Amino acid sequence: MSSEILFESLAIIGGLIGLVWSADRFVAGAASLAFNFGMSAMMIGLTIVSIGTSAPEILVAISASLSGSGSLAIGNAVGSNIANIGLVLAVTALIAPIPIAKRIFNMEAPFLIAVTVLTIFLLYDLELSRLDGVILLVLIPVFLWLVSRTNGVQDDGDIEQTSTAKAVAWFIVSLIVLVASAQVLVWGAQGVARSFGISELIIGLTIVAVGTSLPELAASIASALKGHHDIALGNVIGSNIFNLLAVVSVPGLIAPLAIEPSALSRDLMLMAALTLGLVAWCAVALKGQRKRVGRSFGITALSCYIGYYFLLI
């Protein structure tokens, strides 16, 4: 391995570590700051925490688009959605069965299906235009409004209450690290893709997608081990919605691009299949006695995810 490839690989690892750390501190600082200024816990959960969990993907999408690597951003968003179901939820279900809250089917699950179908429709012409980006972006306030109306609030966790000065300091520092980490990660991913002749789409679907999904995986596993695994399903569904609305829209708004045919026929279709499969599995489970997603789902979803990686390789 040449020194250049080694340096680029270290840049990817360092960028991912920086993203994971700074995203956590960014959410904590922003939530504490909002709480100190009188924002309710519900609204903090709906806005800052919900969007903040997708901060790594959003920052990577912005950095990639500005550097002419929109395909990497698309791969990151789609790959993260695939990983959230096939890896995060699957592993969590293997550790402990995940209870299904009926409220998720009031709005979040149908909205995720609708957004997934809309995304495929918009990209069916193999082009992500500015109009496509605008359509996806304007659905974010619509989603937040619908969630607040149906009381389907994602868990906002324990808001870290600190002084305003400390919250501002954490907010600024973490934001700087977020931006810097995203740029380092994108630079490293571009270099590795060039060195090995791999498309940026594949890099985004694999290394970057799994890396930016690590916070969700770590949080879900920790919650399952502590017995709070019931929040995993809602968090994944919310994260997947924001990935499609807030991440996929970015390249279209900054630098419209052509979509690789394989991204539509292979990756987006698998994402849709996993999404529909998850919702259908939950719907069937709700009609039973246990009303939970168990190890059979975990084995099935993880097997699909592993098979998908073999297909990519």
C-alpha positions as CSV (number, residue, x, y, z in Angstrom):
1,M,0.0,0.0,0.0
2,S,1.5,3.4,-1.0
3,S,1.9,6.1,1.5
4,E,-0.8,8.2,-0.4
5,I,-3.4,5.5,-0.1
6,L,-2.5,4.9,3.6
7,F,-2.9,8.7,4.2
8,E,-6.3,8.8,2.4
9,S,-7.5,5.7,4.4
10,L,-6.4,7.4,7.7
11,A,-8.3,10.5,6.5
12,I,-11.5,8.4,6.1
13,I,-11.1,6.8,9.6
14,G,-10.3,10.2,11.2
15,G,-13.1,11.9,9.4
16,L,-15.6,9.3,10.6
17,I,-14.4,9.5,14.2
18,G,-14.6,13.3,14.1
19,L,-18.2,13.1,12.6
20,V,-19.4,10.6,15.3
21,W,-18.0,12.7,18.2
22,S,-18.9,16.1,16.9
23,A,-22.5,15.1,15.9
24,D,-23.1,13.9,19.5
25,R,-21.8,17.1,21.0
26,F,-23.5,19.3,18.4
27,V,-26.9,17.8,19.3
28,A,-26.2,18.1,23.0
29,G,-25.0,21.7,22.7
30,A,-27.8,22.8,20.4
31,A,-30.5,21.1,22.5
32,S,-29.2,22.6,25.7
33,L,-29.0,26.0,24.1
34,A,-32.6,25.7,22.8
35,F,-33.8,24.5,26.3
36,N,-32.1,27.5,28.0
37,F,-33.9,29.9,25.6
38,G,-37.3,28.3,26.5
39,M,-37.9,25.8,23.7
40,S,-40.0,22.9,24.8
41,A,-38.6,19.4,25.0
42,M,-41.0,18.2,22.4
43,M,-39.9,20.8,19.9
44,I,-36.3,20.1,20.6
45,G,-36.9,16.4,19.9
46,L,-38.8,17.2,16.7
47,T,-36.2,19.7,15.3
48,I,-32.7,19.8,16.8
49,V,-32.4,16.1,17.8
50,S,-34.2,14.7,14.8
51,I,-32.2,16.7,12.3
52,G,-29.0,16.5,14.4
53,T,-28.9,12.7,14.1
54,S,-28.6,13.1,10.4
55,A,-25.9,15.8,10.7
56,P,-23.0,13.6,9.6
57,E,-24.9,12.6,6.4
58,I,-25.9,16.2,5.7
59,L,-22.4,17.6,6.2
60,V,-20.9,14.9,4.0
61,A,-23.5,15.6,1.3
62,I,-22.7,19.3,1.4
63,S,-18.9,18.8,1.3
64,A,-19.2,16.1,-1.4
65,S,-21.5,18.3,-3.6
66,L,-19.2,21.3,-3.3
67,S,-16.3,19.2,-4.4
68,G,-18.1,17.7,-7.3
69,S,-18.8,14.3,-5.8
70,G,-22.6,14.3,-5.7
71,S,-22.7,10.5,-6.4
72,L,-20.8,10.0,-3.1
73,A,-23.6,12.0,-1.3
74,I,-26.3,10.0,-2.9
75,G,-24.6,6.7,-2.0
76,N,-24.2,7.9,1.5
77,A,-27.9,8.7,1.9
78,V,-29.2,5.5,0.3
79,G,-26.5,3.3,1.9
80,S,-27.3,4.8,5.3
81,N,-31.0,3.9,4.9
82,I,-30.1,0.4,3.9
83,A,-27.7,0.1,6.8
84,N,-30.2,1.5,9.3
85,I,-32.6,-1.4,8.5
86,G,-30.3,-4.2,7.4
87,L,-27.6,-3.6,10.0
88,V,-28.8,-1.3,12.9
89,L,-32.3,-2.7,13.3
90,A,-31.2,-6.2,12.5
91,V,-28.5,-6.3,15.1
92,T,-30.7,-4.6,17.7
93,A,-33.5,-7.2,17.1
94,L,-30.9,-10.0,17.5
95,I,-29.9,-8.6,20.9
96,A,-33.5,-8.1,22.1
97,P,-36.9,-8.1,20.4
98,I,-38.1,-4.6,19.5
99,P,-41.6,-3.6,20.6
100,I,-43.7,-1.9,17.9
101,A,-45.6,1.3,18.9
102,K,-48.9,1.7,17.1
103,R,-48.4,5.4,16.8
104,I,-45.6,4.8,14.3
105,F,-48.2,3.5,11.8
106,N,-50.3,6.6,12.3
107,M,-47.9,8.8,10.3
108,E,-44.2,8.0,10.4
109,A,-44.2,4.6,8.6
110,P,-46.7,5.7,5.8
111,F,-44.7,8.9,5.4
112,L,-41.4,7.0,5.0
113,I,-43.0,4.8,2.3
114,A,-44.4,7.8,0.5
115,V,-41.0,9.6,0.6
116,T,-39.2,6.5,-0.6
117,V,-41.6,6.2,-3.6
118,L,-41.3,9.9,-4.3
119,T,-37.5,9.7,-4.3
120,I,-37.5,6.8,-6.7
121,F,-39.9,8.7,-8.9
122,L,-37.8,11.9,-8.9
123,L,-34.7,10.0,-9.8
124,Y,-36.3,7.7,-12.3
125,D,-35.0,9.9,-15.2
126,L,-31.5,9.3,-13.8
127,E,-31.0,13.0,-12.9
128,L,-31.2,14.9,-9.7
129,S,-32.2,18.4,-10.5
130,R,-32.6,21.5,-8.4
131,L,-36.4,21.1,-8.7
132,D,-36.0,17.6,-7.3
133,G,-34.0,18.9,-4.4
134,V,-36.5,21.7,-3.6
135,I,-39.4,19.2,-3.6
136,L,-37.6,16.9,-1.1
137,L,-36.4,19.8,1.0
138,V,-39.9,21.5,1.4
139,L,-41.3,18.2,2.8
140,I,-39.1,18.6,5.9
141,P,-41.4,21.2,7.6
142,V,-44.4,19.2,6.4
143,F,-43.1,16.1,8.1
144,L,-42.3,18.0,11.4
145,W,-45.7,19.5,11.4
146,L,-47.4,16.2,10.8
147,V,-45.4,14.6,13.6
148,S,-46.3,17.3,16.1
149,R,-50.0,17.0,15.1
150,T,-50.0,13.2,15.6
151,N,-47.9,13.4,18.8
152,G,-45.5,10.9,17.1
153,V,-42.5,12.6,18.7
154,Q,-39.2,10.8,18.5
155,D,-37.5,10.3,21.9
156,D,-35.4,13.4,22.6
157,G,-33.4,11.7,25.3
158,D,-32.2,13.5,28.4
159,I,-31.5,17.0,27.4
160,E,-28.1,18.0,28.8
161,Q,-28.7,21.1,30.8
162,T,-25.6,23.3,30.9
163,S,-25.0,27.0,31.1
164,T,-25.7,29.1,28.0
165,A,-22.0,30.0,27.6
166,K,-20.9,26.3,27.8
167,A,-23.7,25.3,25.4
168,V,-22.7,28.0,22.9
169,A,-19.0,26.9,23.2
170,W,-19.9,23.2,22.5
171,F,-22.2,24.2,19.6
172,I,-19.5,26.3,17.9
173,V,-16.7,23.8,18.5
174,S,-18.7,20.8,17.4
175,L,-20.0,22.5,14.3
176,I,-16.4,23.4,13.3
177,V,-15.3,19.8,13.9
178,L,-18.4,18.5,12.0
179,V,-17.5,20.6,8.9
180,A,-13.8,19.8,9.0
181,S,-14.4,16.1,9.6
182,A,-16.8,15.9,6.6
183,Q,-14.3,17.6,4.3
184,V,-11.5,15.3,5.5
185,L,-13.7,12.2,5.0
186,V,-14.8,13.3,1.5
187,W,-11.2,14.0,0.5
188,G,-10.1,10.6,1.7
189,A,-13.0,8.8,0.0
190,Q,-12.3,10.6,-3.3
191,G,-8.7,9.6,-3.1
192,V,-9.4,5.9,-2.3
193,A,-11.9,5.8,-5.1
194,R,-9.4,7.1,-7.6
195,S,-6.6,4.9,-6.4
196,F,-8.6,1.7,-6.6
197,G,-10.7,2.6,-9.5
198,I,-13.9,2.3,-7.5
199,S,-16.9,4.6,-8.2
200,E,-17.7,7.2,-5.6
201,L,-21.2,5.8,-5.5
202,I,-19.8,2.5,-4.1
203,I,-17.6,4.3,-1.6
204,G,-20.7,6.3,-0.4
205,L,-22.8,3.1,-0.2
206,T,-20.3,1.2,1.8
207,I,-17.5,2.9,3.9
208,V,-19.1,6.3,4.2
209,A,-22.7,5.0,4.7
210,V,-21.7,2.5,7.5
211,G,-19.5,5.1,9.1
212,T,-22.2,7.7,9.3
213,S,-24.6,5.1,10.6
214,L,-22.3,4.1,13.5
215,P,-24.0,6.6,15.9
216,E,-27.4,5.0,15.3
217,L,-25.9,1.5,15.6
218,A,-24.1,2.3,18.9
219,A,-27.1,4.1,20.3
220,S,-29.5,1.2,19.4
221,I,-27.2,-1.5,20.8
222,A,-26.7,0.5,24.0
223,S,-30.4,1.1,24.4
224,A,-31.1,-2.6,23.8
225,L,-28.6,-3.7,26.4
226,K,-30.2,-1.2,28.9
227,G,-33.7,-2.4,28.1
228,H,-34.7,0.7,26.2
229,H,-34.8,-1.0,22.8
230,D,-38.3,0.2,22.1
231,I,-37.0,3.6,20.7
232,A,-34.9,1.9,18.0
233,L,-37.6,1.5,15.5
234,G,-38.9,5.1,15.7
235,N,-35.4,6.5,15.6
236,V,-34.5,4.5,12.4
237,I,-37.7,5.4,10.6
238,G,-37.1,9.1,11.5
239,S,-33.5,9.0,10.5
240,N,-34.4,7.4,7.1
241,I,-36.9,10.1,6.4
242,F,-34.4,12.8,7.1
243,N,-31.8,11.0,5.0
244,L,-34.1,11.2,1.9
245,L,-35.4,14.7,2.5
246,A,-32.3,16.5,3.9
247,V,-29.4,14.5,2.4
248,V,-30.6,13.5,-1.1
249,S,-31.8,17.0,-1.7
250,V,-28.4,18.6,-1.1
251,P,-26.6,17.6,-4.3
252,G,-29.6,18.7,-6.4
253,L,-29.6,22.1,-4.8
254,I,-25.8,22.7,-4.9
255,A,-24.7,20.8,-8.1
256,P,-27.4,18.8,-10.1
257,L,-26.0,15.5,-11.3
258,A,-26.7,12.5,-13.4
259,I,-27.5,9.3,-11.4
260,E,-25.7,6.1,-12.2
261,P,-28.2,3.5,-13.6
262,S,-27.1,1.0,-11.0
263,A,-28.1,3.4,-8.2
264,L,-31.7,3.2,-9.3
265,S,-31.9,-0.5,-10.4
266,R,-29.9,-1.9,-7.5
267,D,-29.5,0.4,-4.5
268,L,-32.7,2.4,-4.5
269,M,-34.8,-0.7,-5.2
270,L,-33.1,-2.6,-2.3
271,M,-33.8,0.4,-0.1
272,A,-37.4,0.4,-1.1
273,A,-37.7,-3.4,-0.6
274,L,-36.2,-3.3,2.9
275,T,-38.5,-0.3,3.8
276,L,-41.6,-2.1,2.5
277,G,-40.5,-5.3,4.1
278,L,-39.9,-3.7,7.5
279,V,-43.3,-2.0,7.5
280,A,-45.1,-5.2,6.3
281,W,-43.3,-7.2,9.0
282,C,-44.3,-4.7,11.7
283,A,-47.9,-4.7,10.4
284,V,-48.2,-8.5,10.6
285,A,-46.5,-8.5,14.1
286,L,-49.0,-5.9,15.3
287,K,-51.8,-8.3,14.5
288,G,-50.2,-11.0,16.6
289,Q,-49.9,-11.3,20.4
290,R,-46.2,-10.3,20.9
291,K,-46.4,-7.1,18.8
292,R,-42.6,-6.9,18.4
293,V,-39.9,-7.3,15.8
294,G,-37.9,-10.3,16.8
295,R,-34.8,-12.3,15.9
296,S,-36.4,-13.8,12.8
297,F,-36.5,-10.3,11.3
298,G,-32.9,-9.7,12.5
299,I,-31.6,-12.8,10.8
300,T,-33.6,-12.1,7.6
301,A,-32.6,-8.4,7.3
302,L,-28.9,-9.0,8.2
303,S,-28.7,-11.8,5.7
304,C,-30.1,-9.4,3.0
305,Y,-27.5,-6.8,4.0
306,I,-24.6,-9.2,3.9
307,G,-25.8,-10.5,0.5
308,Y,-26.0,-6.9,-0.7
309,Y,-22.4,-6.3,0.2
310,F,-21.3,-9.4,-1.6
311,L,-23.2,-8.1,-4.7
312,L,-21.4,-4.7,-4.4
313,I,-18.0,-6.4,-4.1
